[in-house]
Amino acid sequence: MAMDVTEALSFSRDMKNVRPRLEVLSQLGLGYLTLGEETPGLSGGEAQRLKLASEMGRTQEDSAFVFDEPTIGLHPLDVMTLLSVFSSLIDHGATLIVIEHDLDIIRNADWIVDMGPGGGDEGGRIVAEGTPDDIKHTKASVTGRFI
């Protein structure tokens, strides 16, 4: 099948087992992926979202997900979609640990561990931790200035 997920959605209206899976891929911002594409060619963020698609719709109690910069390569509108997917996972009982630089993701966190104060040799220490509001009011937090 040489079509992407978005194209396949229009052909799968009557396929009750296929369409929901395609819809999840589309909701995760993966509508451009070609069906049957080999996964080694995917970016880290794409691979994480593909794995996430396989988990959607299941009960997530006692589940923990770790995401390492899942917004890399995403359009800002797709980041909003990812946030709604994260909310859905949490609503189904999951715990999420997200390593991220995207401010929209950071602003929506329940708890932030802000590492720094810089990158590389200048980082690696906890500068601040708490709710987004706590971080916003922590003078030592560079992140807090932007959220």
Stockholm file with secondary structure:
# STOCKHOLM 1.0

chainA/1-147         MAMDVTEALSFSRDMKNVRPRLEVLSQLGLGYLTLGEETPGLSGGEAQRLKLASEMGRTQEDSAFVFDEPTIGLHPLDVMTLLSVFSSLIDHGATLIVIEHDLDIIRNADWIVDMGPGGGDEGGRIVAEGTPDDIKHTKASVTGRFI
#=GR chainA/1-147 SS CCCBHHHHHHHCTTCTTTHHHHHHHHHTTCTTSBTTCCGGGSCHHHHHHHHHHHHTTSCCTTCEEEEESTTTTCCHHHHHHHHHHHHHHHHTTCEEEEECCCHHHHHTCSSEEEEESSSGGGCCEEEEEECHHHHHTCTTCTGGGTC
#=GC SS_cons         CCCBHHHHHHHCTTCTTTHHHHHHHHHTTCTTSBTTCCGGGSCHHHHHHHHHHHHTTSCCTTCEEEEESTTTTCCHHHHHHHHHHHHHHHHTTCEEEEECCCHHHHHTCSSEEEEESSSGGGCCEEEEEECHHHHHTCTTCTGGGTC
//
